């Protein structure tokens, strides 16, 4: 669906931050962070970034 658009690391960061911002509007900030930490870890491994 949106995977072809998230090939660049900057786009992935924007997508994660934007999604976390929208989610934190509805749940507590710590809860939103806890939900997105595994997603960010998987995205990091998949990107093959040397960060």
N, C-alpha and C positions, 0 to 999 in steps of 0.2 A: 504494500500500500504506500507507505512513505519511505521505505528502506532505500530506494534509488536516490532519494534526495539527501540522505544522511551519510553520504560517503566521505565528506570532508569533516575533520575534527571540529572545526568551528561551528558547523551546522549542528553537529551532535551536541555540543555544549549549549547552543542556543535552544535546541529542542528540550534538553533536560532541564535547563533553568526555567524555560517558559512553562513546561508541564508542572514542575515543582511549585512555581508561583501560583498557577491556577488551582492546583490541588490544595495548597496551604490556605487558600481563601475559604475552603470548606472544612478543613480539618486543622488540628493544631500543627504548628510548624515542625515540631519534633516528629509527629506521626508522618507528615509528608516526607521528611528527610529519611525516616526509617523505611518508607516504601520505595524510595528512589535509590537508596544505596546499593541494593543488589543489581538494579538495572544499570547503574553507572559502572559497576564493577564488570559486568558482562560486556558493556559497550567498550570499556577500556581494553579488555582482552581481545575483542573482535577487531578493534581498530589497528592493532599491531603497532601502536605508538611507542616510542622509546622514551616516554616521559617518566 
